[in-house]
């Protein structure tokens, strides 16, 4: 069985990107799209198992956000080692 760090499947890189964006580009008009505020919700909602779009729900948020597509790097569902080329 291949080795995966537990934080890699919980959107860790997405939260790091959001924090870095908020620190570096705080004066920019375009904000980072809303993502779950609690990292545990990321897995509970199944966002770590399929491609997910953030920033595309204008009914919930009035501000305009850039569209962010998150594609998780998850292992195969059957538990086998991933094939990489």
C-alpha positions as MATLAB code, in Angstrom:
seq = 'XXXXXXXXXXXXXXXXXXXXXXXXXXXXXXXXXXXXXXXXXXXXXXXXXXXXXXXXXXXXXXXXXXXXXXXXXXXXXXXXXXXXX';
ca = [
       0.000    0.000    0.000;
       1.348    3.402   -0.852;
       2.077    6.066    1.734;
      -0.106    9.180    1.950;
       0.243   11.894    4.515;
      -3.089   12.487    6.255;
      -3.156   16.215    5.495;
      -2.804   15.754    1.737;
      -6.388   14.557    1.369;
      -7.954   17.311    3.445;
      -7.356   20.237    1.124;
      -4.234   21.345    2.999;
      -2.709   22.977   -0.078;
      -5.920   24.898   -0.713;
      -5.864   26.387    2.806;
      -2.176   27.278    2.468;
      -2.902   29.005   -0.855;
      -5.789   30.949    0.701;
      -3.664   32.105    3.644;
      -0.778   33.084    1.383;
      -3.127   34.970   -0.934;
      -4.656   36.874    1.986;
      -1.207   37.860    3.285;
       0.405   38.819   -0.012;
      -2.481   40.377   -1.917;
      -4.578   41.889    0.863;
      -5.093   45.091   -1.135;
      -6.346   43.350   -4.277;
     -10.051   43.696   -5.027;
     -10.531   40.028   -5.982;
     -10.766   37.906   -2.859;
     -10.092   34.198   -2.549;
     -13.317   32.221   -3.071;
     -15.023   30.915    0.073;
     -13.916   27.450    1.167;
     -15.072   25.499    4.240;
     -13.850   27.351    7.322;
     -13.083   24.125    9.193;
     -10.685   21.704    7.512;
     -12.546   18.719    8.989;
     -15.581   19.774    6.944;
     -13.520   19.369    3.791;
     -13.451   15.595    4.229;
     -16.907   15.359    5.775;
     -18.432   17.038    2.719;
     -16.504   14.716    0.391;
     -14.608   17.559   -1.282;
     -11.427   15.482   -1.131;
     -12.899   12.768   -3.378;
     -13.956   14.652   -6.496;
     -13.215   17.819   -8.446;
     -14.884   20.756   -6.726;
     -15.669   24.277   -7.919;
     -15.341   27.201   -5.511;
     -16.500   30.756   -6.147;
     -19.383   29.931   -8.467;
     -22.431   30.314   -6.194;
     -23.660   33.899   -6.682;
     -26.851   33.234   -4.688;
     -24.954   32.597   -1.472;
     -22.311   35.331   -1.806;
     -22.803   38.796   -3.279;
     -19.129   39.449   -3.983;
     -17.536   38.208   -7.187;
     -14.771   35.675   -6.807;
     -12.448   34.038   -9.302;
     -13.478   30.508  -10.183;
     -11.286   27.979   -8.428;
     -11.279   24.318   -9.464;
      -9.846   21.960   -6.856;
      -8.795   18.549   -8.171;
      -7.697   16.313   -5.289;
      -4.737   14.016   -5.602;
      -6.482   11.066   -3.988;
      -5.526    7.392   -4.172;
      -7.679    5.012   -6.228;
     -10.898    4.011   -4.507;
     -10.060    0.291   -4.680;
      -6.973    0.812   -2.460;
      -4.434   -0.077   -5.135;
      -1.256    1.911   -5.703;
      -1.761    4.907   -8.007;
      -0.402    4.730  -11.524;
       1.788    7.665  -12.478;
       3.615    8.382  -15.688;
];
